[in-house]
Amino acid sequence: MTTAPVSSPTEAFKTAFTRFAATVSVITYAGADGEPAGMTATAMCSLSLSPLSLLVCVNRENRSHGEIVQSGRFGVNMLAAGQQNVANHCSRPGSDKRIPTSWLRPDPDGVAPIIDGAVAHIGCELAQAHDAHTHSIFVGHVSHVWLGPDAPPLLYCNRSYRRFDDIGDDEAMQRVWDRVAFGSLS
């Protein structure tokens, strides 16, 4: 196995996490002007089934951070393959994060904007915020779950968007997938 030289532990850490495949999510909320807004994130995970809760990590320097704290609500929209335009729009640093209403579906509970076509949306009430270095860990208590189309999720790995069917291009990954799918991996 060969390894690439890195200039520092920080660069090695960043490079290591570029290799971590994750579903791309857009965290939605009401902006300071009350309009739907969002930020792209991969630092999100489930937390507990009792109470139903999840966590997201948001940089405290981002405008989104203060707006989520102010509204006290947010939604996690797990994007479907093909929704790169939504992810790109919400990931631009310092830009307008308002979401066009044509990208949204009605939110019957009024918790947080729902991205139309997302594979899932989880609406949350902000329960806790824990400061950790440059970020806050937001704990959200789940108020509703909306399941979208049964479609492949949009993934991000190695600094580019991916799809599950991209994995078939990598022979080694295909062998692992075959072992998992057919139960020979324990």
C-alpha positions as CSV (number, residue, x, y, z in Angstrom):
1,M,0.0,0.0,0.0
2,T,1.4,3.4,-1.0
3,T,0.6,6.6,0.9
4,A,0.7,10.1,-0.4
5,P,2.8,12.6,1.5
6,V,0.9,15.3,3.3
7,S,2.1,18.6,4.5
8,S,0.6,18.6,8.0
9,P,-1.8,16.7,10.3
10,T,-4.5,19.2,9.4
11,E,-4.1,18.5,5.7
12,A,-4.0,14.7,6.3
13,F,-7.2,15.0,8.4
14,K,-9.0,17.0,5.7
15,T,-7.9,14.6,3.0
16,A,-9.0,11.6,5.1
17,F,-12.5,13.1,5.4
18,T,-12.7,13.7,1.7
19,R,-12.7,9.9,1.4
20,F,-15.7,9.6,3.7
21,A,-18.7,9.1,1.5
22,A,-21.8,10.8,2.9
23,T,-25.3,11.6,1.8
24,V,-25.6,15.3,1.0
25,S,-28.2,17.1,3.1
26,V,-29.5,20.6,3.0
27,I,-30.4,22.0,6.4
28,T,-33.4,24.3,5.9
29,Y,-34.8,27.0,8.2
30,A,-36.5,30.3,8.1
31,G,-34.0,33.1,7.4
32,A,-33.9,36.3,9.3
33,D,-36.3,37.8,6.8
34,G,-38.7,34.8,7.3
35,E,-37.9,33.4,3.8
36,P,-36.9,29.8,3.3
37,A,-33.1,29.3,3.4
38,G,-30.7,26.4,3.5
39,M,-27.1,25.3,3.9
40,T,-25.5,22.2,2.6
41,A,-24.1,19.8,5.1
42,T,-22.7,16.3,5.5
43,A,-22.1,16.5,9.2
44,M,-25.4,15.1,10.3
45,C,-26.4,11.9,12.0
46,S,-29.2,10.2,14.0
47,L,-28.9,10.5,17.7
48,S,-31.6,8.7,19.6
49,L,-34.9,6.8,19.1
50,S,-36.2,8.0,22.4
51,P,-36.8,10.8,22.1
52,L,-36.5,10.8,18.3
53,S,-33.5,13.1,17.7
54,L,-30.6,13.9,15.4
55,L,-27.7,16.2,15.4
56,V,-26.1,18.6,12.9
57,C,-22.9,20.5,13.1
58,V,-22.8,24.1,12.0
59,N,-19.9,26.5,11.9
60,R,-20.6,29.4,14.3
61,E,-19.2,31.9,11.8
62,N,-21.9,31.0,9.2
63,R,-25.0,33.3,8.9
64,S,-27.0,30.0,9.0
65,H,-25.9,29.4,12.5
66,G,-27.5,32.5,14.0
67,E,-30.7,32.1,11.9
68,I,-31.2,28.5,13.0
69,V,-30.7,29.6,16.7
70,Q,-33.1,32.5,16.2
71,S,-35.9,30.4,14.5
72,G,-35.4,27.4,16.9
73,R,-36.4,25.0,14.1
74,F,-34.6,23.3,11.2
75,G,-35.2,20.6,8.7
76,V,-32.7,18.0,7.4
77,N,-33.4,17.3,3.7
78,M,-31.5,14.2,2.4
79,L,-31.0,15.0,-1.3
80,A,-31.6,12.6,-4.2
81,A,-29.2,11.9,-6.9
82,G,-29.6,14.6,-9.5
83,Q,-30.1,17.5,-7.0
84,Q,-26.6,18.9,-7.2
85,N,-28.0,22.3,-8.2
86,V,-29.7,22.5,-4.8
87,A,-26.6,21.4,-2.9
88,N,-24.4,23.9,-4.9
89,H,-26.8,26.8,-4.3
90,C,-26.9,26.2,-0.6
91,S,-23.1,25.6,-0.2
92,R,-21.7,28.9,-1.6
93,P,-19.9,30.7,1.3
94,G,-21.3,34.1,2.1
95,S,-23.9,34.0,-0.6
96,D,-27.7,34.4,-0.5
97,K,-29.0,31.1,0.9
98,R,-32.7,31.7,0.2
99,I,-34.3,28.8,-1.5
100,P,-36.5,29.4,-4.5
101,T,-40.1,28.5,-3.7
102,S,-40.2,26.4,-6.9
103,W,-37.8,23.9,-5.2
104,L,-40.1,23.5,-2.2
105,R,-43.1,21.4,-1.4
106,P,-45.7,22.5,1.2
107,D,-44.8,21.9,4.8
108,P,-48.0,21.1,6.6
109,D,-46.5,21.4,10.0
110,G,-44.7,24.7,9.3
111,V,-41.5,23.5,11.0
112,A,-38.9,23.9,8.2
113,P,-38.9,24.1,4.4
114,I,-39.1,20.8,2.6
115,I,-37.0,20.4,-0.6
116,D,-39.2,18.8,-3.2
117,G,-37.7,15.6,-4.6
118,A,-35.5,14.9,-1.5
119,V,-35.4,11.3,-0.5
120,A,-36.4,12.3,3.1
121,H,-37.0,15.4,5.2
122,I,-36.8,15.4,9.0
123,G,-38.3,18.5,10.7
124,C,-36.8,19.3,14.1
125,E,-37.2,21.7,17.0
126,L,-33.8,22.9,18.2
127,A,-33.5,21.2,21.6
128,Q,-29.8,22.0,22.5
129,A,-26.7,23.7,21.1
130,H,-23.3,22.6,22.3
131,D,-20.3,24.7,21.3
132,A,-17.3,22.6,20.2
133,H,-14.4,24.6,18.8
134,T,-15.5,26.4,15.6
135,H,-18.9,24.7,15.4
136,S,-22.0,24.1,17.4
137,I,-23.6,20.7,17.6
138,F,-27.3,21.3,17.3
139,V,-29.5,18.6,18.8
140,G,-32.9,18.5,17.1
141,H,-36.0,16.8,18.5
142,V,-37.9,15.3,15.6
143,S,-41.3,16.7,15.0
144,H,-42.1,15.0,11.7
145,V,-40.6,12.8,9.1
146,W,-41.5,13.1,5.4
147,L,-40.4,10.3,3.1
148,G,-39.8,11.3,-0.5
149,P,-39.3,9.2,-3.6
150,D,-37.5,5.8,-3.2
151,A,-34.5,7.1,-5.2
152,P,-30.8,6.8,-4.8
153,P,-29.3,9.5,-2.5
154,L,-26.9,12.2,-3.7
155,L,-23.5,11.2,-2.2
156,Y,-20.3,13.3,-1.8
157,C,-16.9,11.7,-1.7
158,N,-13.4,12.7,-3.0
159,R,-14.5,16.2,-3.5
160,S,-17.3,15.4,-6.0
161,Y,-20.9,14.2,-6.1
162,R,-21.5,10.5,-6.5
163,R,-24.3,8.1,-7.0
164,F,-24.7,4.5,-5.7
165,D,-24.5,3.3,-9.3
166,D,-21.0,5.1,-9.6
167,I,-19.7,2.5,-7.1
168,G,-20.1,-0.2,-9.8
169,D,-17.2,1.5,-11.7
170,D,-14.8,0.4,-8.9
171,E,-14.2,-3.3,-9.1
172,A,-13.1,-3.6,-5.5
173,M,-16.2,-1.8,-4.2
174,Q,-18.4,-4.0,-6.4
175,R,-17.0,-7.1,-4.8
176,V,-17.6,-5.7,-1.3
177,W,-21.2,-4.7,-2.3
178,D,-21.8,-8.2,-3.7
179,R,-20.6,-9.8,-0.4
180,V,-22.9,-7.5,1.6
181,A,-25.9,-7.9,-0.6
182,F,-25.6,-11.7,-0.7
183,G,-25.0,-12.1,3.0
184,S,-21.5,-13.5,2.9
185,L,-20.0,-10.6,4.9
186,S,-20.3,-11.0,8.6
